[in-house]
Amino acid sequence: MTAPSTFGLSNEARNLHWLLTNLVEEVPGILSVAVVSSDGLLLLSSDAGRNAEAVEVAGTARPTGPRGSSADLATVVSGIGSLTIGAARLMDSGGVKQTMVAMEEGSLFVMSISDGSLLGVHGAPDCDMSVVAYHMALFVGRAGHVLTPELRSELRQSIEDASIGSTQ
């Protein structure tokens, strides 16, 4: 993982970047991580080099990012989050805490953070799902109370600024 630049960010934003970096580096089998806002926008990613792509994709009708990019993961996490929230409402089952999709060649985990924000993790086929879920819960517990509307706006602005810087 390439560490994203945190120059000029608030302490809270730098702490979230640090938590995300720790999650990816400390948990075996995690391929990619994305934090997505309630409106589906990428806020934070383990794939800092592709954050600019996420901004470009959000502004176009067709996704152009390569498979596995942060833009793609953010899109999938947002869609699954929306689908499961709708299913929970339909079934009168309360809020969705976690969703897990096991595939032949990997796993996808989606966990609610706060105010509709979601944490999405793409795991390798051989990842220990219980370990990944446990560390995601730790991340959510540590990040949930600081992910305020102001911080979400700051994180989104930093991704947009990175996009502008990469196109110049």
CYANA upper distance limits for C-alpha pairs under 8 A (distance plus 0.5 A):
  1 MET  CA     21 THR  CA      8.29
  1 MET  CA     24 VAL  CA      8.30
  1 MET  CA     25 GLU  CA      8.32
  1 MET  CA     46 SER  CA      6.93
  1 MET  CA     47 ASP  CA      6.98
  1 MET  CA     48 ALA  CA      8.37
  2 THR  CA     46 SER  CA      8.17
  2 THR  CA     47 ASP  CA      7.35
  2 THR  CA     48 ALA  CA      6.78
  2 THR  CA     49 GLY  CA      7.73
  3 ALA  CA     21 THR  CA      7.78
  3 ALA  CA     46 SER  CA      8.35
  3 ALA  CA     48 ALA  CA      7.22
  4 PRO  CA     17 HIS  CA      8.21
  4 PRO  CA     48 ALA  CA      5.72
  4 PRO  CA     49 GLY  CA      8.32
  6 THR  CA     13 ALA  CA      8.30
  6 THR  CA     14 ARG  CA      6.40
  6 THR  CA     17 HIS  CA      8.16
  9 LEU  CA     13 ALA  CA      6.39
  9 LEU  CA     14 ARG  CA      6.74
  9 LEU  CA    154 GLU  CA      8.23
 10 SER  CA     14 ARG  CA      6.76
 11 ASN  CA     15 ASN  CA      6.53
 12 GLU  CA     16 LEU  CA      6.78
 12 GLU  CA    146 VAL  CA      7.33
 12 GLU  CA    151 LEU  CA      7.91
 13 ALA  CA     17 HIS  CA      6.80
 13 ALA  CA    151 LEU  CA      7.21
 13 ALA  CA    154 GLU  CA      8.18
 13 ALA  CA    155 LEU  CA      7.33
 14 ARG  CA     18 TRP  CA      6.67
 15 ASN  CA     19 LEU  CA      6.63
 16 LEU  CA     20 LEU  CA      6.62
 16 LEU  CA    143 ALA  CA      7.09
 17 HIS  CA     21 THR  CA      6.61
 17 HIS  CA     44 LEU  CA      7.82
 18 TRP  CA     22 ASN  CA      6.59
 19 LEU  CA     23 LEU  CA      6.65
 19 LEU  CA    139 PHE  CA      7.28
 19 LEU  CA    143 ALA  CA      8.49
 20 LEU  CA     24 VAL  CA      6.90
 20 LEU  CA     33 VAL  CA      8.15
 20 LEU  CA     45 SER  CA      8.13
 20 LEU  CA     46 SER  CA      7.25
 20 LEU  CA    139 PHE  CA      8.17
 21 THR  CA     25 GLU  CA      6.57
 21 THR  CA     46 SER  CA      7.15
 22 ASN  CA     26 GLU  CA      6.08
 23 LEU  CA     27 VAL  CA      6.42
 23 LEU  CA    135 HIS  CA      7.44
 23 LEU  CA    136 MET  CA      8.18
 23 LEU  CA    139 PHE  CA      7.98
 24 VAL  CA     28 PRO  CA      8.31
 24 VAL  CA     30 ILE  CA      6.36
 24 VAL  CA     31 LEU  CA      7.95
 24 VAL  CA     32 SER  CA      7.81
 24 VAL  CA     33 VAL  CA      7.77
 24 VAL  CA     46 SER  CA      7.59
 27 VAL  CA    131 VAL  CA      8.04
 27 VAL  CA    132 VAL  CA      7.23
 27 VAL  CA    135 HIS  CA      7.99
 28 PRO  CA    127 CYS  CA      7.05
 28 PRO  CA    128 ASP  CA      8.44
 29 GLY  CA    123 GLY  CA      6.00
 29 GLY  CA    124 ALA  CA      5.45
 29 GLY  CA    125 PRO  CA      8.24
 29 GLY  CA    126 ASP  CA      7.20
 29 GLY  CA    127 CYS  CA      4.99
 29 GLY  CA    128 ASP  CA      7.92
 30 ILE  CA    121 VAL  CA      7.39
 30 ILE  CA    122 HIS  CA      6.68
 30 ILE  CA    123 GLY  CA      5.00
 30 ILE  CA    124 ALA  CA      6.68
 30 ILE  CA    127 CYS  CA      7.67
 30 ILE  CA    132 VAL  CA      8.10
 31 LEU  CA    121 VAL  CA      8.03
 31 LEU  CA    122 HIS  CA      6.04
 31 LEU  CA    123 GLY  CA      5.81
 31 LEU  CA    124 ALA  CA      6.73
 32 SER  CA     45 SER  CA      8.24
 32 SER  CA     46 SER  CA      6.33
 32 SER  CA     47 ASP  CA      7.36
 32 SER  CA     68 GLY  CA      8.12
 32 SER  CA     69 SER  CA      8.48
 32 SER  CA     70 SER  CA      7.80
 32 SER  CA     73 LEU  CA      8.37
 32 SER  CA    121 VAL  CA      6.37
 32 SER  CA    122 HIS  CA      5.69
 32 SER  CA    123 GLY  CA      7.65
 33 VAL  CA     45 SER  CA      6.22
 33 VAL  CA     46 SER  CA      5.70
 33 VAL  CA     47 ASP  CA      8.10
 33 VAL  CA     70 SER  CA      7.96
 33 VAL  CA     73 LEU  CA      8.18
 33 VAL  CA    119 LEU  CA      7.85
 33 VAL  CA    120 GLY  CA      6.14
 33 VAL  CA    121 VAL  CA      5.05
 33 VAL  CA    122 HIS  CA      6.88
 34 ALA  CA     42 LEU  CA      7.35
 34 ALA  CA     43 LEU  CA      7.99
 34 ALA  CA     44 LEU  CA      6.27
 34 ALA  CA     45 SER  CA      5.01
 34 ALA  CA     46 SER  CA      7.05
 34 ALA  CA     70 SER  CA      6.91
 34 ALA  CA     73 LEU  CA      7.13
 34 ALA  CA     74 ALA  CA      6.45
 34 ALA  CA    119 LEU  CA      6.47
 34 ALA  CA    120 GLY  CA      5.68
 34 ALA  CA    121 VAL  CA      7.11
 35 VAL  CA     42 LEU  CA      6.60
 35 VAL  CA     43 LEU  CA      5.97
 35 VAL  CA     44 LEU  CA      5.52
 35 VAL  CA     45 SER  CA      6.85
 35 VAL  CA     74 ALA  CA      7.83
 35 VAL  CA    117 SER  CA      7.65
 35 VAL  CA    118 LEU  CA      6.19
 35 VAL  CA    119 LEU  CA      5.14
 35 VAL  CA    120 GLY  CA      6.77
 36 VAL  CA     40 GLY  CA      6.14
 36 VAL  CA     41 LEU  CA      5.92
 36 VAL  CA     42 LEU  CA      5.09
 36 VAL  CA     43 LEU  CA      5.94
 36 VAL  CA     44 LEU  CA      7.69
 36 VAL  CA     74 ALA  CA      6.58
 36 VAL  CA     77 VAL  CA      7.95
 36 VAL  CA     78 SER  CA      7.34
 36 VAL  CA    117 SER  CA      6.10
 36 VAL  CA    118 LEU  CA      5.70
 36 VAL  CA    119 LEU  CA      6.99
 36 VAL  CA    120 GLY  CA      8.24
 37 SER  CA     41 LEU  CA      5.76
 37 SER  CA     42 LEU  CA      6.96
 37 SER  CA     43 LEU  CA      6.92
 37 SER  CA    116 GLY  CA      7.20
 37 SER  CA    117 SER  CA      4.89
 37 SER  CA    118 LEU  CA      7.01
 37 SER  CA    152 ARG  CA      7.85
 38 SER  CA     78 SER  CA      8.30
 38 SER  CA    115 ASP  CA      7.44
 38 SER  CA    116 GLY  CA      4.94
 38 SER  CA    117 SER  CA      5.22
 38 SER  CA    118 LEU  CA      7.75
 39 ASP  CA     78 SER  CA      8.39
 40 GLY  CA     74 ALA  CA      7.54
 40 GLY  CA     75 THR  CA      7.42
 40 GLY  CA     78 SER  CA      5.63
 41 LEU  CA     58 ALA  CA      8.24
 41 LEU  CA     74 ALA  CA      7.67
 41 LEU  CA    156 ARG  CA      8.19
 42 LEU  CA     51 ASN  CA      8.45
 42 LEU  CA     54 ALA  CA      7.43
 42 LEU  CA     70 SER  CA      8.41
 42 LEU  CA     71 ALA  CA      7.78
 42 LEU  CA     74 ALA  CA      6.33
 42 LEU  CA    156 ARG  CA      7.55
 43 LEU  CA    152 ARG  CA      7.10
 43 LEU  CA    155 LEU  CA      5.87
 43 LEU  CA    156 ARG  CA      5.64
 43 LEU  CA    159 ILE  CA      7.74
 44 LEU  CA    155 LEU  CA      7.26
 44 LEU  CA    156 ARG  CA      8.41
 44 LEU  CA    159 ILE  CA      8.43
 45 SER  CA     51 ASN  CA      7.52
 45 SER  CA     70 SER  CA      6.84
 46 SER  CA     70 SER  CA      8.11
 47 ASP  CA     51 ASN  CA      7.30
 47 ASP  CA     69 SER  CA      7.70
 47 ASP  CA     70 SER  CA      6.51
 50 ARG  CA     54 ALA  CA      7.21
 50 ARG  CA     69 SER  CA      7.05
 50 ARG  CA     70 SER  CA      6.74
 50 ARG  CA     71 ALA  CA      7.85
 51 ASN  CA     55 VAL  CA      7.33
 51 ASN  CA     70 SER  CA      7.14
 51 ASN  CA     71 ALA  CA      7.66
 51 ASN  CA    159 ILE  CA      6.48
 51 ASN  CA    162 ALA  CA      7.84
 51 ASN  CA    163 SER  CA      7.53
 52 ALA  CA     56 GLU  CA      6.97
 52 ALA  CA    159 ILE  CA      6.97
 52 ALA  CA    160 GLU  CA      7.32
 52 ALA  CA    162 ALA  CA      6.57
 52 ALA  CA    163 SER  CA      4.47
 52 ALA  CA    164 ILE  CA      8.19
 52 ALA  CA    166 SER  CA      7.59
 53 GLU  CA     57 VAL  CA      6.49
 53 GLU  CA     65 GLY  CA      6.91
 53 GLU  CA     71 ALA  CA      6.94
 53 GLU  CA    163 SER  CA      7.83
 54 ALA  CA     58 ALA  CA      6.57
 54 ALA  CA     65 GLY  CA      8.18
 54 ALA  CA     70 SER  CA      7.18
 54 ALA  CA     71 ALA  CA      4.75
 54 ALA  CA     72 ASP  CA      8.34
 55 VAL  CA     59 GLY  CA      7.04
 55 VAL  CA     71 ALA  CA      8.41
 55 VAL  CA    159 ILE  CA      7.86
 55 VAL  CA    160 GLU  CA      6.92
 55 VAL  CA    163 SER  CA      7.31
 56 GLU  CA     60 THR  CA      7.11
 56 GLU  CA    163 SER  CA      8.41
 57 VAL  CA     61 ALA  CA      8.06
 57 VAL  CA     62 ARG  CA      7.48
 57 VAL  CA     63 PRO  CA      5.75
 57 VAL  CA     64 THR  CA      6.92
 57 VAL  CA     65 GLY  CA      7.69
 57 VAL  CA     71 ALA  CA      7.45
 58 ALA  CA     63 PRO  CA      8.42
 63 PRO  CA     72 ASP  CA      8.26
 65 GLY  CA     69 SER  CA      6.70
 65 GLY  CA     71 ALA  CA      6.99
 65 GLY  CA     72 ASP  CA      7.18
 66 PRO  CA     72 ASP  CA      8.16
 67 ARG  CA     72 ASP  CA      7.20
 68 GLY  CA     72 ASP  CA      6.66
 68 GLY  CA     73 LEU  CA      7.00
 69 SER  CA     73 LEU  CA      6.77
 70 SER  CA     74 ALA  CA      6.41
 71 ALA  CA     75 THR  CA      6.74
 72 ASP  CA     76 VAL  CA      6.75
 73 LEU  CA     77 VAL  CA      6.48
 73 LEU  CA    120 GLY  CA      7.81
 73 LEU  CA    122 HIS  CA      8.13
 74 ALA  CA     78 SER  CA      6.52
 74 ALA  CA    120 GLY  CA      7.93
 75 THR  CA     79 GLY  CA      6.68
 76 VAL  CA     80 ILE  CA      6.56
 77 VAL  CA     81 GLY  CA      6.40
 77 VAL  CA    110 VAL  CA      6.86
 77 VAL  CA    118 LEU  CA      7.85
 77 VAL  CA    119 LEU  CA      8.25
 77 VAL  CA    120 GLY  CA      6.19
 78 SER  CA     82 SER  CA      6.62
 78 SER  CA    118 LEU  CA      8.05
 79 GLY  CA     83 LEU  CA      6.62
 80 ILE  CA     84 THR  CA      6.56
 80 ILE  CA    110 VAL  CA      8.23
 81 GLY  CA     85 ILE  CA      6.62
 81 GLY  CA     99 THR  CA      8.50
 81 GLY  CA    110 VAL  CA      7.56
 81 GLY  CA    118 LEU  CA      7.87
 82 SER  CA     86 GLY  CA      6.73
 83 LEU  CA     87 ALA  CA      6.73
 84 THR  CA     88 ALA  CA      6.55
 84 THR  CA     96 VAL  CA      7.31
 84 THR  CA     99 THR  CA      8.22
 85 ILE  CA     89 ARG  CA      6.76
 85 ILE  CA     95 GLY  CA      7.44
 85 ILE  CA     96 VAL  CA      6.57
 86 GLY  CA     90 LEU  CA      6.64
 87 ALA  CA     91 MET  CA      6.66
 88 ALA  CA     92 ASP  CA      6.39
 88 ALA  CA     93 SER  CA      5.59
 88 ALA  CA     94 GLY  CA      6.62
 88 ALA  CA     95 GLY  CA      7.09
 88 ALA  CA     96 VAL  CA      7.16
 89 ARG  CA     93 SER  CA      6.95
 89 ARG  CA     94 GLY  CA      7.31
 89 ARG  CA     95 GLY  CA      8.40
 96 VAL  CA    112 SER  CA      7.54
 97 LYS  CA    111 MET  CA      6.29
 97 LYS  CA    112 SER  CA      6.02
 98 GLN  CA    109 PHE  CA      7.76
 98 GLN  CA    110 VAL  CA      6.13
 98 GLN  CA    111 MET  CA      4.85
 98 GLN  CA    112 SER  CA      7.00
 99 THR  CA    109 PHE  CA      6.25
 99 THR  CA    110 VAL  CA      5.55
 99 THR  CA    111 MET  CA      6.88
100 MET  CA    107 SER  CA      7.74
100 MET  CA    108 LEU  CA      6.22
100 MET  CA    109 PHE  CA      5.02
100 MET  CA    110 VAL  CA      6.90
101 VAL  CA    107 SER  CA      6.14
101 VAL  CA    108 LEU  CA      5.54
101 VAL  CA    109 PHE  CA      6.93
102 ALA  CA    106 GLY  CA      7.01
102 ALA  CA    107 SER  CA      5.13
102 ALA  CA    108 LEU  CA      7.09
103 MET  CA    107 SER  CA      6.08
103 MET  CA    108 LEU  CA      8.50
103 MET  CA    125 PRO  CA      8.16
104 GLU  CA    125 PRO  CA      7.38
105 GLU  CA    124 ALA  CA      7.51
105 GLU  CA    125 PRO  CA      5.46
106 GLY  CA    122 HIS  CA      7.70
106 GLY  CA    123 GLY  CA      6.06
106 GLY  CA    124 ALA  CA      5.16
106 GLY  CA    125 PRO  CA      4.38
106 GLY  CA    126 ASP  CA      7.96
107 SER  CA    122 HIS  CA      6.33
107 SER  CA    123 GLY  CA      5.36
107 SER  CA    124 ALA  CA      6.89
107 SER  CA    125 PRO  CA      6.88
108 LEU  CA    120 GLY  CA      7.68
108 LEU  CA    121 VAL  CA      6.24
108 LEU  CA    122 HIS  CA      5.22
108 LEU  CA    123 GLY  CA      6.61
109 PHE  CA    119 LEU  CA      8.49
109 PHE  CA    120 GLY  CA      6.11
109 PHE  CA    121 VAL  CA      5.60
109 PHE  CA    122 HIS  CA      7.08
109 PHE  CA    123 GLY  CA      8.33
109 PHE  CA    133 ALA  CA      8.01
110 VAL  CA    118 LEU  CA      7.09
110 VAL  CA    119 LEU  CA      6.12
110 VAL  CA    120 GLY  CA      4.99
110 VAL  CA    121 VAL  CA      7.04
111 MET  CA    118 LEU  CA      6.13
111 MET  CA    119 LEU  CA      5.69
111 MET  CA    120 GLY  CA      7.05
111 MET  CA    136 MET  CA      7.95
111 MET  CA    137 ALA  CA      8.33
111 MET  CA    140 VAL  CA      8.38
112 SER  CA    116 GLY  CA      7.13
112 SER  CA    117 SER  CA      6.61
112 SER  CA    118 LEU  CA      5.13
112 SER  CA    119 LEU  CA      6.83
112 SER  CA    140 VAL  CA      8.10
113 ILE  CA    117 SER  CA      5.81
113 ILE  CA    118 LEU  CA      5.76
113 ILE  CA    119 LEU  CA      6.96
113 ILE  CA    140 VAL  CA      5.81
113 ILE  CA    141 GLY  CA      8.41
113 ILE  CA    143 ALA  CA      7.96
113 ILE  CA    144 GLY  CA      5.76
114 SER  CA    118 LEU  CA      7.95
114 SER  CA    144 GLY  CA      5.95
114 SER  CA    145 HIS  CA      8.10
114 SER  CA    147 LEU  CA      7.71
119 LEU  CA    136 MET  CA      8.18
119 LEU  CA    140 VAL  CA      8.16
123 GLY  CA    127 CYS  CA      6.61
127 CYS  CA    132 VAL  CA      7.96
128 ASP  CA    132 VAL  CA      6.84
129 MET  CA    133 ALA  CA      6.55
130 SER  CA    134 TYR  CA      6.53
131 VAL  CA    135 HIS  CA      6.74
132 VAL  CA    136 MET  CA      6.59
133 ALA  CA    137 ALA  CA      6.68
134 TYR  CA    138 LEU  CA      6.92
135 HIS  CA    139 PHE  CA      6.71
136 MET  CA    140 VAL  CA      6.65
137 ALA  CA    141 GLY  CA      6.54
138 LEU  CA    142 ARG  CA      6.70
139 PHE  CA    143 ALA  CA      6.33
140 VAL  CA    144 GLY  CA      5.78
141 GLY  CA    145 HIS  CA      8.05
142 ARG  CA    146 VAL  CA      8.40
143 ALA  CA    147 LEU  CA      6.70
146 VAL  CA    151 LEU  CA      8.01
147 LEU  CA    151 LEU  CA      6.28
147 LEU  CA    152 ARG  CA      6.76
148 THR  CA    152 ARG  CA      6.65
149 PRO  CA    153 SER  CA      6.64
150 GLU  CA    154 GLU  CA      6.74
151 LEU  CA    155 LEU  CA      6.60
152 ARG  CA    156 ARG  CA      6.63
153 SER  CA    157 GLN  CA      6.57
154 GLU  CA    158 SER  CA      6.70
155 LEU  CA    159 ILE  CA      6.97
156 ARG  CA    160 GLU  CA      6.85
157 GLN  CA    161 ASP  CA      6.52
158 SER  CA    162 ALA  CA      6.61
159 ILE  CA    163 SER  CA      6.75
160 GLU  CA    164 ILE  CA      6.84
161 ASP  CA    165 GLY  CA      6.67
162 ALA  CA    166 SER  CA      6.62
163 SER  CA    167 THR  CA      6.93
164 ILE  CA    168 GLN  CA      7.08
